[in-house]
Amino acid sequence: MEEAIEKMLHGFRSFRDTYFSGDSELFDQLKHGQHPRSLIIACSDSRVDPALITESDPGDLFVIRNVANLVPPYEPDTRHHGVSAALEYAVNGLQVEHIIIIGHSDCGGIHALMERTPEKPAGEFLDAWLDLAEPAKQAAMVLSNASPHTRHRACEEASLVLGLENLLTFPWIRERVDAGKLALHAWYFHIAAGRLFGYDRAKGGFTEFHPSLHLSQSEDHQP
């Protein structure tokens, strides 16, 4: 138990030496405020760190993480909405230029969604949260002759497309997208293969990003 904490403290010392000593100017700038250009909605999975897989510096990304990287629809009521509050701050406050939903292979949240039944719910809080992705599950279950692995991946991808649709239910997101001030993206990270795919609306599927491939060639990020 202590080894895990010691590893983190050692990491902090290395972080401090890198960014707070010598001639480093990054945190001299960041101490005055943040100005990220991109918002990333990612899974809480410990293997999928958005900053790590995109090699981003502190201050580059505003990040929302939750189980299965889900996006709720716009629901202006008096209940608690953590994801929606973070979206509001990023879009209206920070005025980010991109929103990227990053899903991934072998997602435990999607696995729980696919395996749950009325008799065996996913969990006390998890079950209601996964209701957000139930339409993605139903779309994947249409592949009745496919293997469980294929259906799980189909659900992982369908939940990303559903997330894009839900983003556009927020009027202030739709307004900025329509004005050309905000672009929406859905990416899929394959953990085992180390490959990244982007949703291509024109093709209705995900296309792999290659090192020499520009965003405009592989991804239609318009609504």
C-alpha positions as CSV (number, residue, x, y, z in Angstrom):
1,M,0.0,0.0,0.0
2,E,2.8,2.4,0.9
3,E,4.6,1.6,-2.3
4,A,1.8,3.1,-4.4
5,I,1.9,6.3,-2.5
6,E,5.6,6.5,-2.5
7,K,5.6,6.0,-6.3
8,M,3.2,9.0,-6.7
9,L,5.3,11.2,-4.4
10,H,8.4,10.3,-6.3
11,G,6.6,11.3,-9.5
12,F,5.6,14.6,-8.0
13,R,9.2,15.3,-7.2
14,S,10.2,14.6,-10.8
15,F,7.3,16.8,-12.0
16,R,8.4,19.6,-9.7
17,D,12.0,19.4,-10.9
18,T,10.8,19.5,-14.5
19,Y,8.3,22.3,-14.3
20,F,9.3,24.4,-11.3
21,S,13.0,24.6,-11.5
22,G,15.6,26.0,-13.9
23,D,14.3,28.1,-16.8
24,S,10.9,26.4,-17.2
25,E,8.4,29.1,-18.1
26,L,5.2,26.9,-18.5
27,F,3.9,27.3,-15.0
28,D,4.9,30.9,-14.9
29,Q,2.3,31.3,-17.6
30,L,-0.2,28.9,-16.2
31,K,-0.3,30.5,-12.7
32,H,-2.2,33.4,-14.4
33,G,-5.0,31.2,-15.7
34,Q,-5.8,28.4,-18.1
35,H,-6.5,28.7,-21.8
36,P,-7.0,25.1,-23.2
37,R,-8.1,24.9,-26.8
38,S,-9.6,21.4,-26.4
39,L,-12.0,19.6,-24.0
40,I,-11.6,15.8,-23.8
41,I,-14.3,13.5,-22.4
42,A,-12.5,10.3,-21.5
43,C,-13.1,7.1,-19.5
44,S,-12.0,6.8,-15.9
45,D,-10.0,3.7,-16.9
46,S,-6.5,3.9,-15.5
47,R,-5.0,2.7,-18.9
48,V,-6.4,5.7,-20.9
49,D,-4.8,8.9,-19.8
50,P,-5.8,11.6,-22.4
51,A,-2.7,13.7,-21.7
52,L,-0.4,10.7,-22.0
53,I,-1.7,9.3,-25.2
54,T,-1.8,12.7,-26.9
55,E,1.5,13.8,-25.4
56,S,-0.1,17.1,-24.1
57,D,1.4,19.5,-21.7
58,P,-0.2,20.9,-18.6
59,G,-2.7,23.5,-19.7
60,D,-3.4,22.0,-23.1
61,L,-6.5,20.0,-22.2
62,F,-9.6,20.5,-20.1
63,V,-10.6,17.0,-19.2
64,I,-13.8,15.3,-18.0
65,R,-13.5,11.6,-17.0
66,N,-16.3,9.2,-16.1
67,V,-17.2,5.6,-16.4
68,A,-17.4,4.7,-20.1
69,N,-16.8,8.3,-21.3
70,L,-20.5,8.9,-21.5
71,V,-22.2,12.3,-22.3
72,P,-25.6,13.0,-20.9
73,P,-28.2,14.9,-22.9
74,Y,-29.2,18.5,-22.0
75,E,-31.4,18.3,-18.9
76,P,-32.0,21.8,-17.3
77,D,-33.4,20.7,-14.0
78,T,-32.5,21.0,-10.3
79,R,-30.5,17.8,-10.1
80,H,-26.7,17.5,-9.9
81,H,-25.0,17.3,-13.3
82,G,-21.3,17.1,-13.0
83,V,-20.5,16.4,-16.7
84,S,-22.9,19.1,-17.9
85,A,-21.5,21.6,-15.4
86,A,-18.0,20.9,-16.7
87,L,-19.2,21.2,-20.3
88,E,-20.8,24.5,-19.6
89,Y,-17.6,25.9,-18.0
90,A,-15.4,24.6,-20.8
91,V,-17.6,25.9,-23.7
92,N,-19.0,29.1,-22.2
93,G,-16.2,30.0,-19.8
94,L,-13.0,28.8,-21.5
95,Q,-14.4,28.8,-25.0
96,V,-12.6,25.7,-26.1
97,E,-12.4,25.1,-29.9
98,H,-12.7,21.3,-29.8
99,I,-14.6,18.7,-27.9
100,I,-13.2,15.2,-28.2
101,I,-14.9,12.1,-26.8
102,I,-12.3,9.4,-26.4
103,G,-13.5,5.8,-26.0
104,H,-11.4,2.7,-25.9
105,S,-11.2,-1.1,-26.3
106,D,-11.9,-3.4,-23.4
107,C,-14.0,-0.8,-21.6
108,G,-15.2,-2.1,-18.2
109,G,-18.2,0.2,-18.2
110,I,-19.4,-1.0,-21.6
111,H,-18.8,-4.6,-20.5
112,A,-21.0,-4.0,-17.5
113,L,-23.7,-2.4,-19.8
114,M,-23.7,-5.4,-22.1
115,E,-23.8,-8.0,-19.4
116,R,-26.4,-6.4,-17.1
117,T,-29.9,-7.7,-16.8
118,P,-33.0,-6.6,-14.8
119,E,-32.2,-9.5,-12.4
120,K,-28.5,-8.6,-12.2
121,P,-28.0,-4.8,-12.4
122,A,-24.5,-3.3,-12.8
123,G,-24.4,-1.7,-9.4
124,E,-26.1,0.7,-7.0
125,F,-25.0,3.9,-8.9
126,L,-23.5,2.4,-12.0
127,D,-26.7,1.0,-13.3
128,A,-28.5,4.3,-13.6
129,W,-25.4,5.9,-15.2
130,L,-25.2,3.2,-17.8
131,D,-28.8,3.9,-18.8
132,L,-27.3,6.8,-20.8
133,A,-25.7,4.2,-23.2
134,E,-28.6,1.8,-23.4
135,P,-29.4,2.9,-27.0
136,A,-25.8,2.0,-28.0
137,K,-26.3,-1.4,-26.5
138,Q,-29.5,-2.0,-28.4
139,A,-27.8,-1.0,-31.6
140,A,-25.0,-3.5,-30.9
141,M,-27.4,-6.3,-30.1
142,V,-28.8,-6.1,-33.6
143,L,-25.6,-8.0,-34.5
144,S,-27.1,-11.2,-33.2
145,N,-24.8,-13.5,-35.1
146,A,-21.6,-11.7,-34.1
147,S,-19.2,-12.7,-31.3
148,P,-19.5,-11.1,-27.9
149,H,-16.2,-9.3,-28.6
150,T,-17.6,-7.8,-31.9
151,R,-20.8,-6.7,-30.2
152,H,-18.8,-5.1,-27.3
153,R,-16.7,-3.1,-29.7
154,A,-19.8,-2.1,-31.7
155,C,-21.3,-0.8,-28.5
156,E,-18.2,1.1,-27.5
157,E,-18.2,2.8,-30.9
158,A,-22.0,3.4,-30.9
159,S,-21.8,5.0,-27.5
160,L,-19.3,7.5,-28.9
161,V,-21.6,8.5,-31.7
162,L,-24.5,8.8,-29.2
163,G,-22.2,11.1,-27.2
164,L,-21.8,13.4,-30.2
165,E,-25.6,13.5,-30.6
166,N,-26.1,14.3,-27.0
167,L,-23.5,17.1,-27.1
168,L,-25.7,18.8,-29.8
169,T,-28.7,18.8,-27.5
170,F,-27.0,21.6,-25.4
171,P,-28.1,24.8,-27.1
172,W,-24.9,26.7,-26.4
173,I,-22.8,23.9,-27.9
174,R,-25.1,23.7,-31.0
175,E,-24.8,27.5,-31.3
176,R,-21.0,27.5,-31.3
177,V,-20.9,24.5,-33.7
178,D,-23.2,26.2,-36.1
179,A,-21.1,29.3,-36.0
180,G,-18.0,27.4,-36.8
181,K,-16.4,28.2,-33.5
182,L,-16.5,24.6,-32.0
183,A,-15.8,21.2,-33.6
184,L,-16.9,17.9,-32.2
185,H,-14.9,14.7,-32.5
186,A,-15.2,11.0,-31.5
187,W,-12.0,9.0,-31.2
188,Y,-11.5,5.3,-30.4
189,F,-8.3,4.1,-28.8
190,H,-7.4,0.4,-29.2
191,I,-5.3,-0.4,-26.1
192,A,-3.7,-3.7,-27.1
193,A,-2.7,-2.5,-30.6
194,G,-1.9,1.2,-29.7
195,R,-4.0,2.4,-32.6
196,L,-6.3,5.5,-32.7
197,F,-9.5,5.8,-34.9
198,G,-11.6,8.8,-35.6
199,Y,-15.3,8.9,-36.4
200,D,-16.0,9.7,-40.1
201,R,-19.6,10.9,-40.3
202,A,-19.6,10.6,-44.1
203,K,-18.6,7.0,-44.0
204,G,-20.6,6.2,-40.9
205,G,-17.8,4.5,-39.1
206,F,-14.3,4.9,-37.6
207,T,-11.2,5.3,-39.7
208,E,-7.7,4.8,-38.3
209,F,-5.4,7.8,-37.9
210,H,-2.1,7.2,-39.6
211,P,1.1,9.2,-38.7
212,S,1.0,11.0,-42.0
213,L,-2.8,11.5,-42.1
214,H,-4.2,14.9,-41.3
215,L,-7.5,15.4,-39.4
216,S,-9.3,16.8,-42.5
217,Q,-8.5,13.6,-44.4
218,S,-9.9,11.2,-41.9
219,E,-12.5,12.8,-39.8
220,D,-15.7,14.7,-40.5
221,H,-16.3,16.7,-37.3
222,Q,-19.3,18.7,-38.4
223,P,-22.7,17.9,-37.1
